[in-house]
């Protein structure tokens, strides 16, 4: 039953919420008729997270990260509620299945799973920010749980931090400074 529910949900979401045109993959020969279209039309649009309590998650993403709730769907026949949030053109879909399983429950049954990324599928969601120090200060003031404090990779020069949302989903923030204006 869960497989059928997931298929129906995916079809529903693809129909209702994919914006713009979907670009097809470039032909194997790399012909210009497909390759340029993929690069110009492909853009991040939506990401989905499974949550235990939709109301709590919507409040957390709104209060902590500044997302705005756009709408909700309630599908009691599937034990499913969905909240659609948006911030700066990025859509975040929060999905509450009443019979979902928490990551912590998985790790208690499978002790060899010591990292969320060892489970196929979602690992973490990443965001770009211009000032990671300022973000860290704001997140600390909101009592957000940090998994990794500000870290700088000496090889790449990237600076990031990682937090958990209200359900333990990993969110990583990368400092990406805008290019100076000419």
N, C-alpha and C positions, 0 to 999 in steps of 0.2 A: 504494500500500500504506500509506503514512504517513497518508493521509486516512482510510482505513478504521480504522487503529489509533487515531487520535485520536478518531474517532466512538465506537468501542467503549470507549475509556478514559473518555470523557465520560459515556456511558451507565452504565458501571460505577460511576463515582464519584458520579453523581447518585443512583443507587439505594442505594449503600452508606453514603454519608456526609452527605447533607443532613439536618439535624436539624429537628425541628418541622414545622410546616405551611408551605407556600409560599403567600404571599398573592398574589392576582391583582391586576392593575392596576385602579384605580378606573374606574368607567364614565365615558364622555365627559361626561355631564351633571353629574359631580361629586356624584352622589347619595351620601348618607351610608352607604348599605348597603355600599359598597366602599372609600371613601376612608379611613375610620377604621381599617378592618382592615389596610390596607397600612401605615399609620403605626405601628400597634401591634404588628404581627407581623414586620415587616421588620427584620432586624438582621444585622450582619456575622457570618459564621460560619466561612468558610474562604477561604484564598488559596493558590494553587499557584505554585511557582517551578520552573523547569527548572534542573537542576544537572549538572555534569560527573561528579562522583564522589559518590554518595549517602552513603557512609560518612563522607567528609570533611565534607560539608555537614551531616549530622546531628550530628556532633561539634561543628562550629562553632556551630550554632544552640543546641545544648545548653550548651556551655562559655561562649560569649560572651553570649547573650541569655537563657539560663535556660529554654529550651523543654524539654519532656519528650517522649521518643519514646513513642508509643502502640503502634505496630505497623508492620509492613512487608509489602509485597506484592512477589513476584518473578514476573514474567511473561516467561520467557526466549523464548517464541515470538514476542514483540513487541520483544525486546531492551530490556526495560523493567523498572525497579525503582522502587518508590514507598515513601517513608517518611512516616508520619503523626506529626506533632508537635503538642503542645498547650501553651499557656500562658495562664492566667487565662481559660479559656473560649474562646480563639481557637485555631483549628486551622490549622496550616500544613502543606501537602502539598509534599514535595520529590520531584520527578520526574526520574529519570535515564533518558533514552533513549540507548542506546549510540551511535547515529548522529546525535545532536543537533549543532547548530552554535553555536559561541560567538559572543557579541556582538563580540568583538575580531576574529574571522574575518570577520564581516559588514562591519565597518568597513574592513578591509583590502581587501575586494573592491568596496566601495561607499564611496569616500572622502567623498562628500557626506553620508553618515550620520554626523554629528558628535555626536549625542546619542541615547541609548537611546530617548527619547520620540518620535523620528522614525520608529521602527519601530512599525507598528500592533500593538496588544496591550499587553503589560505594559510599564510605564514605571518604576514604583517602588512600594515598599510602605511605608506610613507607620504609625508608632506614636505614641501619646501617652505622655509621661512628666511627672512632677511637677517634677523638678529636672534641667534639662538640663546644668548645670555638673557635677553629680555624675556623670551618665551619661558625659559627655565624659571625665572623669578616669578612670572605670572602663574605658572603651573604649581610651583611650590606654595604660593599664597592660597591656591585653591585646593591644597592638600592632595594633589594627584600622586599616585604611586609611580615612582620611577623604577624602571628595570635597569637602565644604564644612564648614569649621569653624562654630562657633556663629555664627549670623547673626540679626539682629533686623530685621524689616521695619518701617520707620518708619510706613508707611501703615496697616498692620493691627495692629501691635503683636505679631505672632507672632514667636516665637523658635524656631529649629530648627537641626539639623545633619544632614548626610548622610554615610553611610558606604557601603562596599562589603562584601558578604559574601565568602566564600571563592571564589565564581565570578564576582565582579564585579557581581552584582545590587545595585541601589541600594536602600538602606533609609534612610528619612528619619524623624527623631524630632522631634516638636513638644512644646514645653513647654506643658502644659495643667494649670494649677493647679486643685485642687479648690476648690469654693466653701466659704467659712468656715462652720463648723457654727453653727447658731442656738441 
